[in-house]
Amino acid sequence: MALLSQAQLEDLAEDKAKQLKDFIECQPPLKNGEDLLQLWEKLYDEEMKAIVVKTVSGPSDDQTNLVFPYEKLQAVIGDGGNWKWPRMWQRFDEIERRGTAFREGERLNFGMPNKNPNITPQRVLVVGGGPIGLRLAIELRMGGHLVTVFEKRREIRDDSGNLQQLGFTNRINRPHMWPFVRNDLLKLNGKDFMSREACYPVFTEPETSSIGIDELQSLLLKNVLMLGVDFRLGVGYENAKIRTDPRTMRPTWEVDCTYDEHAAEYFNMQKGRNKQVFDCLIGCDGPRSNVRDTQSKYFGNIEKRKFMDCVGIVANVRKVGRKRLKELGFEYGQEPGDMNRTKMVFKDFFNTIAKEADAEIESLIYYKASHHNYVILVPKRADLVKHGLSGKVYHFAKGRDKAAEEHEEKAKLKAYCSRVLKAARIPIDEKAENGGFVDAPNDCMAFDFAECWNTKKSIVFNMPPPDYDVEQHGPWMGRNVVPLVGLCGDALLEPFWPMGLGLKRGWQAIMDTCYAVDNLYNRTLFCERASKDPDSFTWEEHYEMLKEQVASNFEMCSRLKVAEELGKGEYAEKGPVITQLKKINKDAEKPMLLVEIDPWTRYAPLEKERGDEWKLKMNDERYLHPKVQKALAMKEYYDEVSKGGKNGEIEYEGKKLISVNGKVVGGFGKAGTTTRRDSSLGQSGGAAATGAAPKPPAGAKFGVNPFAGVVTKETLLEAKGAAAAAPSPSGGLAGIASGVASACVARPVPPAPSVSPPAVPAPGRSPTLSCAQEAELAHVRHMIQSLTQSLEQYKKAETELVGGKA
């Protein structure tokens, strides 16, 4: 039995704490997405992946009792000597789980039930590592789905450091930050994963709140990795074809993809062309979506909308120091506040620009960022031509590529912008490098703001019943089967830039997509709504109602029929949540309103329908609103763990460490226990989570139980007690093995996540088994296999224990 001494554990914790610090502090503009991924590969290496921790349902393993990567890291690192880290771990714990990612009995649930226990985990491919793709991957992961993200854009520089190819985190434009999006980012450790300077315009400026795309991607990518999403940089989606199981008629996507050299080596794939299979395909690859292009027949006619002749100029200018600001005429050396102005409202402002810069500008947006300032100008095309510019514009991606080219047209564009900015009293130092603009390609560019794409459908699927069997039911006579395929973000609806609707619509589309994927095999979802008996409600009826709801959600997303409270990002003072909460505790803090998957909590027409139900329930004095119930439970928890410091320090207790890479912690005599160096290396208080670590690279050993060969003395003694209480006919070792099964397995372990819908019964299996029974059968068989594989280790452990070697 391999042992891990306390000294070895302390050395490991110290090394990993340093690596975690570097990982957290890695952010733009000094670092990019590639740098962050390299740090993650060091932090979450093979040794950390093989960690086993104690959960309320027994020891973790990557097949039947999954935990998230952050939980493994926390079990080793603890607070790392940083007062912020316990709060960071706690925030991860509080990200709401559902489906198979929800573990009954954990304190992090705050007494709330699993919101959707009927999720069948799917293998989901998300194409595109932009903000929408990353946030979608996180939410799908929290539902127990196995999520892979393909991101093709790897930054390439020459030997001199000159940019040759744009990477996926090279954009620094700043979309508007809506209140519910800001709350969502707070939930995802926004204030801990971003620098203080980057946080200010996001969380402190309520009216003109904005965030850099690169900053947003960095924040979300850290969450993606900590929560076990399989993120694959250097992998490009090319096409996908439907493959159908000839017996079950269940369709899947066979995806053609390309791996660059680094990705092929790291993920153990072939360089160049590869094929991979997924259950669901989601395109988050921007307005020029390759997923949309290759699967266009499913989304209907794709419209290219043109609102008006609207040229847009984006300029990113360097920060100017206080001394230089005074020299440029800015009183007290201070920058002006953020601006969002239109000519219709601010006539004098734009008349000044016309007089001093001889420029006809329709609108101007100015956002201050941590390392640069961001400006959007909307001039008339004729005005550009008047100033010697061609008036030629590009779509944004092409415009950005063109921006990297220094030529006469580009120089004229920068000169035009400089005149406008000076007239608008926006600081720009023309004596600075690149005329006061940031480096190309993000310095200055012109493109067509009004060019927007619109699809007819957001999500398409046509599935057979999960229990369909050609041998039993005959040839499939329905329509052509289609596995779920969808679009999200700009690939679905490209926003009109000056209105700043990208994140607002994008976040709604994220939740709509999760709603469809989560409920694909939730047959009884609409029974109550349809006033039907769950036992007689058919799969055909379920799929038809799900398609209708998906279409309705897309319509409300497109028209931005967002619920009033969600739009404001806070609960109304006279609404049911705050009213009831104040009755119970008049000094209670207002809970943060978070965006949820359930469309009845997000869209105004559906919320009104649900609101009428709340009114009836609230008439019962015994009824406690779920949000109130959770708020009270969280207050009780924080009152208990608070250290009383001014910074909100807490006494966090995570999951107990059992073993590291097969080595039992603390010596065999103290297996499963640790010496408390900090608040997280002790007995768990249950405030932890469940989930899956990233899938090992292709070619690695799948199905290996990381707990095999790691048998603690505590477990063996428990097993012996179980064997003595119920002797096995075989006696001895068989009895102990049976006891181990009772001690480690016969607890409320959730069924092993299936990567596909319940399959048709195999030979020797009863064809009448329900979906739940099928899942339970698969789980039982897997546990039998795992115990069989571990039997030799149990024998060895018993011999050592009996021989006194432990």
Stockholm file with secondary structure:
# STOCKHOLM 1.0

chainA/1-806         MALLSQAQLEDLAEDKAKQLKDFIECQPPLKNGEDLLQLWEKLYDEEMKAIVVKTVSGPSDDQTNLVFPYEKLQAVIGDGGNWKWPRMWQRFDEIERRGTAFREGERLNFGMPNKNPNITPQRVLVVGGGPIGLRLAIELRMGGHLVTVFEKRREIRDDSGNLQQLGFTNRINRPHMWPFVRNDLLKLNGKDFMSREACYPVFTEPETSSIGIDELQSLLLKNVLMLGVDFRLGVGYENAKIRTDPRTMRPTWEVDCTYDEHAAEYFNMQKGRNKQVFDCLIGCDGPRSNVRDTQSKYFGNIEKRKFMDCVGIVANVRKVGRKRLKELGFEYGQEPGDMNRTKMVFKDFFNTIAKEADAEIESLIYYKASHHNYVILVPKRADLVKHGLSGKVYHFAKGRDKAAEEHEEKAKLKAYCSRVLKAARIPIDEKAENGGFVDAPNDCMAFDFAECWNTKKSIVFNMPPPDYDVEQHGPWMGRNVVPLVGLCGDALLEPFWPMGLGLKRGWQAIMDTCYAVDNLYNRTLFCERASKDPDSFTWEEHYEMLKEQVASNFEMCSRLKVAEELGKGEYAEKGPVITQLKKINKDAEKPMLLVEIDPWTRYAPLEKERGDEWKLKMNDERYLHPKVQKALAMKEYYDEVSKGGKNGEIEYEGKKLISVNGKVVGGFGKAGTTTRRDSSLGQSGGAAATGAAPKPPAGAKFGVNPFAGVVTKETLLEAKGAAAAAPSPSGGLAGIASGVASACVARPVPPAPSVSPPAVPAPGRSPTLSCAQEAELAHVRHMIQSLTQSLEQYKKAETELVGGKA
#=GR chainA/1-806 SS CCEECHHHHHHHHHHHHHHHHHHHHCCTTTCCHHHHHHHHHHHTCHHHHTCEEEETTEECBTTTBCCCHHHHHHHHHTTTTCTHHHHHHHHHHHSCCCGGGCCTTCGGGTTCCCSCTTCCCCEEEEECCSHHHHHHHHHHHTTTCEEEEEECCCCEECTTCCEEECCTTCCCCCCBCCHHHHHHHHHTTHHHHSCHHHHHHHHTCSSSCBCCHHHHHHHHHHHHHHTTCEEEETEEEEEEEEEECTTTCCEEEEEEEEECHHHHHHTTCCSEEEEEEESEEEECSCTTCHHHHHTGGGTCCCEEEECSCCEEEEEEEECCCHHHHHHTTCGGGCCCCCEEEETTTCHHHHHHHHHHHCCCEEEEEEEECSSEEEEEEEECHHHHHHTTCCCCCBCHHHHHHHHTSCSHHHHHHHHHHHHHHHHTTCCCCTTSGGGGBCSTTSSEEEEETTEEEECSCSEEEECCCTTCCHHHHCSCCSSCCEEEEEECGGGTBCCCGGGTCHHHHHHHHHHHHHHHHHTTTCTTTTHHHHTCCTTTCCHHHHHHHHHHHHHHHHHHHHTTCBCHHHHHTSCCTTSHHHHHHHHHCTTCCCCCCCCCSCGGGTBHHHHHHHHHHHHHHHTSTTCCCHHHHHHHHHHHHHHHHBCCCTTCCBCCCCCEEEEETTEEETCGGGTTCCCCSSTTSSCCCSCCCCCCCCCCCTTSCCSCCTTTTCCCHHHHHHHHHHHHHSCCTTCHHHHHHHHHIIIIISSCCCCCCCSSSCCCCCTTSCTTCCHHHHHHHHHHHHHHHHHHHHHHHHHHHHHHHHTTCC
#=GC SS_cons         CCEECHHHHHHHHHHHHHHHHHHHHCCTTTCCHHHHHHHHHHHTCHHHHTCEEEETTEECBTTTBCCCHHHHHHHHHTTTTCTHHHHHHHHHHHSCCCGGGCCTTCGGGTTCCCSCTTCCCCEEEEECCSHHHHHHHHHHHTTTCEEEEEECCCCEECTTCCEEECCTTCCCCCCBCCHHHHHHHHHTTHHHHSCHHHHHHHHTCSSSCBCCHHHHHHHHHHHHHHTTCEEEETEEEEEEEEEECTTTCCEEEEEEEEECHHHHHHTTCCSEEEEEEESEEEECSCTTCHHHHHTGGGTCCCEEEECSCCEEEEEEEECCCHHHHHHTTCGGGCCCCCEEEETTTCHHHHHHHHHHHCCCEEEEEEEECSSEEEEEEEECHHHHHHTTCCCCCBCHHHHHHHHTSCSHHHHHHHHHHHHHHHHTTCCCCTTSGGGGBCSTTSSEEEEETTEEEECSCSEEEECCCTTCCHHHHCSCCSSCCEEEEEECGGGTBCCCGGGTCHHHHHHHHHHHHHHHHHTTTCTTTTHHHHTCCTTTCCHHHHHHHHHHHHHHHHHHHHTTCBCHHHHHTSCCTTSHHHHHHHHHCTTCCCCCCCCCSCGGGTBHHHHHHHHHHHHHHHTSTTCCCHHHHHHHHHHHHHHHHBCCCTTCCBCCCCCEEEEETTEEETCGGGTTCCCCSSTTSSCCCSCCCCCCCCCCCTTSCCSCCTTTTCCCHHHHHHHHHHHHHSCCTTCHHHHHHHHHIIIIISSCCCCCCCSSSCCCCCTTSCTTCCHHHHHHHHHHHHHHHHHHHHHHHHHHHHHHHHTTCC
//
